[in-house]
Amino acid sequence: MQGLIEHLLHPLLQHPEEMKLNVIEGKASILVQLKVHDDDVDVVLGENESHIHAVRHILSIASGKRKPSLELVKGEFTPAPVATEEVEQSAEEAVESAEEVGESTEEVVETAEEASAADSSAEDASDVVVESHEDAAE
């Protein structure tokens, strides 16, 4: 990916030696951060951003199933995310919490069904009482 971008942009730049790329590859996406000399920004963008759109289009074809994102960066690159033990532990805790919530949800549903059944029984009983009372009044 990096070689393709260099091949496309180096001939356009006045200061090709100052072009820097940061490529962050994930399972479903590729983030490409591009930094160029201030004099080359307009060249990379092109008229109505036509050059940058063309490069993005070529990257989308070359990247296959992964979605590419090309950003022209001023300043520092965004560091790539790194999985740590702390992040993995948090993920495990989140899964455990989700499982507990699933069990709690099942308990709530069961309780609601029991309450609904008890409510239906109470309504049936009150109908019988009303009918008995009406019979006695006659």
N, C-alpha and C positions, 0 to 999 in steps of 0.2 A: 504494500500500500504506500509506504513511504517513498519507495523508488519510483512508483508511478506518478506521484505528486511532484517529486523533484524533476522528473522527465518532462512533465507538462509545464511547469512554471519557471524553471531555470532560464530558458531562452528569453523569457519576457522581462526578467528582472535586471535592473541596473546594478544591483548589489546582491548577486546570487549567493555569495559567501555568507551573507548575514541572514539567509533564510533558515529558520529553525522549525522543526516539526516535533510534535508530541503526539504519539498515537497510543490511545487507550483502547484495548480490545476487550470486549465482553462476549458473552455467549450469543446475545441477540443483536448487539450493536457494536459499532466502531466509532470512537470519537477521535477526530483529527483536529488538533489545534495547530494553527499556522501563524508564525510570527515572521514579518518581513521588515526591512528597513522602511522608515517613514516615506522615503521617496518612491517606494515600490507599491505602496498600498493602493493607489489609484489604478496602477497597472493590473494588479491582481484582481481588483473588483471589476474593472472594465466599465465601458459605457453602459449605464443602467444595470450594473452588476452582471453583465453578460458573461464575463470570464469566470467569475466565481460560480455562477450557475452551471456553466459548462463543465467545470471541474467536478462539481457536486454530482452532476448527471453521470459522468464517467465513473466516479467512485461508486455510485449506486449500482452500476452495471458490473463493476469489477468485484464488488463485495459479496456477491451471491445472496444468500438468505439473510445475512446480517445487514441491519440498517446503518448506513454511514451518516455521520454528521461532521461537516467541515466548518470550523469556526476560525475567523481571522481574529487573532488575539493581540491586544495592546497590553503591555505589562507582563505579568508572570503567568506561566502555565498553571492550570488546575492540576494538582497532584492526583495520581491514580488512586482509587480506593483500594485499601489493603484489608483483607480479612484477617482478623486477629482472634485470639482465644476469647477475648471479651465479647466480640461481636457474635462468635459462634455460640457462646454460652447464653447470650441474650436471645438468640434465635431458638435455642433449645427451650428456654424458659417460656418464650412466646407460644411454642407448640404445646407445652404442658398446660399453660393457661387456657389455650383454646380447647384442649381436650376436657379440662375441668368445666369450662363454660358449656361445652356440649353436654356433659353429664348433668349439670345444673339445669339446663334447658329441658332435658328429658324429664327430670323430676318435676319441674314446674308444669309441664304439659300433663303429666300424670295427675298431679294435684288438681289442675283445672278440670280435667275430665271427671275426677271423683266429685268435685264440687258441683259440676254441671249435673251429674247423675243424682247427687243428693238433692239439688234444687228441683229437678224433675220429680223426684219422689215426694218432695214437700208439696209441690203444686198438685200432684195427684191426690195426696192426702187431704189438702184443703178443699178440693173439689168434692170429695166424699163427705167432708164435714158440712159444707154448704148444702149439699143435696139432703143430708140427714136433717139439717135444721129446717129446710123448706118443707120436708115431709111432716115434721113435727108441728109446724105452724099451720098446716092445713087441717 
